[in-house]
Amino acid sequence: MGKNEIIRQLAERIYGSVSEESIKMCSVFCDTLVDVFTDALIEEKRILWKNFLSMEIVERGERKGKDFRTGELITYPPTKTIVCKVCKNIKNIINDK
């Protein structure tokens, strides 16, 4: 499901119809939500949306790996990554169907 389909479903569930105005309002909402999440992650804040998901920045340490083209060992620097976990309720709903 892509962004356009999500926006159409939001418009129908919130406003009861899919009109140009309702799609515009839901599109602004979705864009704002993405901005809020992005800003929070940039500030390395944890996002906790009860009964939906949690997201946080995790720093991975330095690691060693092998370059498959040359065969030499490489040391990869520490990196930051986003960990996103879906709540247990949603996992149970998916597994029950």
N, C-alpha and C positions, 0 to 999 in steps of 0.2 A: 504494500500500500504506500503510495507516494504522498507528497505534501498536498497536492491538489485534491486527492481523494479524501485525505484527512480533513481538509478545510471544508469540503462539500458536506461531509458527514457532520462536522461540528455545526455548520450553518443549519442543517436540517434539524438536528437535535435541539439546538438552542432557540432558533427563531421559527421553527416549524415549516420553513420553506427554504428553497435554494434560490434566492434572488441575488442580483448583482450587489446590492447593498449588504446583505447578510454575508456574502462571500468576502467582501471587502473588509468588514468588521472582524471576521474570523481570521483572515489573513494577517491583519494588523496584530491581533492577539497572538497568533503563532509566532510571528516575527519578534514580537516583544518578549515572549517566553524564551525564545532562543537567545536573545540578547541578555536577558537576566541570567540564564544558566551559564552562558559564556563568560560574563563578567564575574560571576561567583567563582568559576573554575580558574580564571586568570588570577584572582586574588587568593587562590588555593583554599577556598572555603568548601566545606562538605555540603552537598545538596541532599536533603532528606525530604522526600515527598511521601508522606505516610500512606500505606496501602498501595504504593505504586512502584517507586524506585529510589535508589540512593546512588549518588555519584561522588567520586572524590579523586584528587590527584595523588598518585603514588610514585615515589621516586625509586627507580630500579638502580641497583648498584652497578659498578663496573663489571664487565664480564669478558671472558675470552671466547673467541670463536675461530672458525677456519674459513678462509677465503677459498671457495670451491674452484675458482678459476686457476689460482696460482698454488693453492695448497698450503700457503703460509698461515701461521697463527696471527690473529689480530686481536687487539684489546679494544673493545667497544667502550666508549665513555658512559658514565651514568646518564640515564634519561628519565624524563617524567612521562607518565602515561595516565590515562583516565580509566578508572575502574567503575563500571556500571553494573549494579545488581538489581534484579527485579524482585519485588517482595514475594514472600512465601505464598500469600493468598493467590496471586496470579499464577504462580507455578502450579499450585494445586488445582486451580480451575482448568489449566491447560492439560494437566496429566489426567484429570477425571474424564475428559471428553475424548 
